[in-house]
Amino acid sequence: MFYKIIRKLMFQMDAEKAHHIGLLGLKWLHKLKLSGLYPSVPSQSVRVMGLEFPNVVGLAAGLDKNAICLEGLSALGFGFVEVGTVTPLPQVGNLKPRLFRLTEAEAIINRMGFNNLGVEALVAEVKQVNMNALIGINIGKNKNTPAEKSLEDYLDCLQKVYPYADYVVINISSPNTPGLRDLQFGEPLKILLRGLKAEQARLAAQYKMYVPMVVKIAPDLTAAEVTELAIAFTELKIDGVIATNTTAARTGVDNLTHGDEEGGLSGRPIFESSTKILKQFRKALPDSIPIIAAGGIMSGKDAQAKLDAGASLVQIYSGFIYQGPGLIADIVNTTRQ
């Protein structure tokens, strides 16, 4: 009930303004020790990628790009919180407006464009946190970095976040940075991942700890592309896959207000397409490479469907916006074994 009132107020505001106010509000709720207003989440420890997750539910990247609310989000009961996408240099992102609610479909379209304060600002925030949830840090390249220098941006971010992350995500699937999705295929993909895996090994030796590296992929893939990616991930010993990012498709929303806006679509309409890709990857990948499922999870039942399709963990974003923190407990209670 409490969240329904908050949501009604927030949905009367511009979406991006509400986003910032919501994060700051959550941060202050935690500081004032009022996060207990939300439903308690039972323990459901699960081991994935050699890490002990307090439960299977994570927050997807994009909500807390600059890691300003990690402790507040952890207090809601998330098993892991993924921050970013972060880039080497600060960037303002795309022109506003760039975030749109499609309330009738419980969906969101964004074309934010990796707006963030830069990797050094994010690291400064992460250094200060004390929380139960694990931290994933999602890294990308700056918009103005030429394609042939993409690896340099990812290496820069990886080197700076490595000591402070429980796992690192390589984002090569956002539809909102021109040319980024080209890194998912062929020789550009192999060059990028070989370089990052070599640096991961060096950093593991330097810090005497191994931080898993996960790749986030798009839902807009053909069966042949899934097979190609799965072969590359297996050969290069990628530690995990996030399936999936937002979609460029508009199935189910094309007749709605804002349904024709450019950007990535998330929320209920992408549940089927993202789950299809999840199933294809689970079939194509060895069991040693776990999958984190994201895309259209709006209930505990949806999360269970993702786990049944082969995921080891789930992430929410749009579902968290529409359903509120109660969705975390719903998922944990539904998926408890």
C-alpha positions, 0 to 999 in steps of 0.5 A: 500500500505504501509503495502504491501511494508513492508510485502514484505521486512519482508517476505524475512527474517526468520519468527521469526527474522521478527516477532521481527523486526516488533514488535520493528518497531511498538513500535518505530512508536508509540513512534515517533507518526507515527502510524497514517500512518495506516487506522483509525478505527471507534468506535464500543463499545461492552459490553462483560463479563461486560467489555466495549470493544472499538470494537470487534477486538482483537489481539490473544496471541502469537504476543506480548508474553512479552507485549513490544508493547502494546501501539503501537498495541493499536494505530492501532485500536484494541479493545483489545490486548492479551499478552502472553502466559506467564509462572511463570519462563522465558523459551527459548521455543523449538529449532529453527527454530520454526516458518514457513510461508506457504504463498500460503495458508496464513497460519503459523505453529509455535512450539514456546513452550511458549518462554517468559521472565516470568510473572514478566517481563510481569507485569513490562511492563503492569504496564507502559502502557496507552492505549485505548484497553483492555488488556488480559493476557494469562497464561500457565505452564512451560514446566518442571513443572510436570502435577500434579503441573500444578495448582501451575503454573497457580495460580502463574501467576494468582496472579501476573497478576490479578491487571493489566489484564482486563481479564485473559486467561487460555491456556490449548490448545497449541499443543507445550507444551507436555501434556498441552492439557491433561488438557482439559479433565476429572478430571485434567480439573476440578481440575485446574479450581476449583482451579483457580476459588477459587483463582479468588474469593479470588483475587476479594475480595482482590482487590475489582474488578472482572477480568473475566477468559476465557479458550482457547480451541483447534479446534481438539475436538470431539463432545463428548469432546465439550459437556464435556467441555461445561458442566464443563465450565457451572458448574464452571462458567467460564466467557468466552471461546476462540475458538480456538487455533491452530490445529495439523491437516494439512488439506489443507497444507500437500503438501506445503513447511513446511506443514509437520512441527510439531507445531500448524497451524493457518491462512486461512486453519483452518477457517472452523474447528475452526468455526465448534467448535465455533458453537458447543460450542455456542449450548452447552453453556448457553448464559451467557458464551460468546465466543471469536472467533479466527482461520482463520479470514482474512477479515471482511466477515470472522469476520462477519461469526464468529459473525453469528456463535455465537461469541461476539468478534473476534481475529486475528493473522495470518490475521494480519500478511498477511493483515496488520493493514487494516484488523482491520478497515475492520472488524469493518466497516463490522461488524458495526450495 
